[in-house]
Amino acid sequence: MEEEQLKEEEEQKEKEEDTEPTEDLKEGDSQGDKKPDAVIKWETIFDSIIGDLRYYASKMGEPDLDDRRLKDYLADEAIKYIAEEDLENSPLVWQFMEGLEKGSKELRANVEDISKFGVEDSRRISSRDFIQWYVATFRNQVALEIERIEKEQGQVARGYGSLLENAIITGAAFGAFLLSTMLLVVFRIESNTRKN
């Protein structure tokens, strides 16, 4: 029994080592092209997330995670937040990735406590449930922020509209004042010239 446990731990260590970025990933491909720092950071965060979730799933007795499928799913979700195809200058992507990395590290750190809950206990979360919850929560936060920004922009636009109306009314009033003043001046000049 102990041999099986030792064997499983060795296999787990090998899997975790497989998720570490290799030097050729850090340096670029075999043709000497160096990968941009943002891509290296992206891959490192992905590997960290997958390693943490794989460890968590194994400790919770869940079936093995399909790393490629999980990586593709998370990449598809993260790519939605890339601004103008510029990975490095897309803060939402990094918030998504770093938040997921932080959450997966917290799961890994608390796996012993979480595993003590019964299978039917709502506090016992599976790695798949965690991923779905995180993606949905992040998506909702982004939608709420976009809605807030659009609402503010609408208020500003309405403010500009009323500002324009006020400027037109003020201009018309000033024009009427100038016209009446000019008429009074002309009448005064005419009345002064007739008396002489």
PyMOL commands that set and color helices and strands:
alter all, ss='L'
color gray80, all
select helices_A, chain A and resi 2-19+23-27+37-59+67-79+91-109+111-115+127-195
alter helices_A, ss='H'
color red, helices_A
deselect
rebuild
show_as cartoon
